């Protein structure tokens, strides 16, 4: 089945980051580092690794520093070169060259579905990926590439799924449907944060490959949970009217929007670093010993 390649990514980045106050009082939560790299950079790198070239950041007022991170910093690069730090200079320049990053404003906090709708004119009439910055997924094959491959196989929009304990299902959008293969379902039920009787334990995680028709659905979508325009509600309509695949991705997911999840991500990525692995392990053994 022939499908068009995924060339554009929409990354909502308009949230206030209140769970990380006071750190996020002046610094966007998307720029909080995991080890020494901003969270948002992991997301953009994943998009690029999946073949995306145009990254659309949906921002609010006060988030200009996110865009600055993906721009050329001439004064910084000059200073690094002056002091012989050419490798670090090249690393900074590579950040600016990795993708074509553009922004659009979400002027009011009307929900994730509304944030995606703000990117309509920049996406145009082609399939695109939505990536949530709170979900960091460490996988040999980027999660976005896994979804793009699912989209190519099925010809349907595809959303990332992860098994969660049943008692945690109320924290997520939850999907259910008939199996297409061992990792893929054709979704027939999709519920945002079910208060009871969740249709399954397959939670929707922040990666979505969507057809442009989702914009038409979002434009007529009524407010849902929390009085906001919910993307999950629009996806339920898409599943019913056009079909939608759910793909249980391979990889380790970290919730960087949660303080404990953010700490776990920092530890996990630090342990992958040869310069940090051994001293970090020694510190953790020492700390665990002190705590008994």
ZIHUGI-V50649 format. One record per helix or strand of 2 or more residues. SS is the DSSP state (~ for helix, > for strand). FROM is the first residue (numbers start at 1). TO is the last residue. If there is no record, write none. Layout:
SS:FROM:TO ; SS:FROM:TO
This chain:
>:8:13 ; ~:18:20 ; ~:23:25 ; ~:29:31 ; >:33:34 ; >:37:38 ; ~:39:49 ; >:54:59 ; ~:64:69 ; ~:74:82 ; ~:86:97 ; >:100:105 ; ~:112:117 ; ~:120:123 ; >:128:131 ; >:135:138 ; ~:143:154 ; >:157:163 ; ~:166:171 ; >:173:179 ; >:184:192 ; >:202:210 ; ~:213:219 ; ~:225:227 ; ~:231:241 ; >:244:248 ; >:252:255 ; ~:259:271 ; ~:277:290
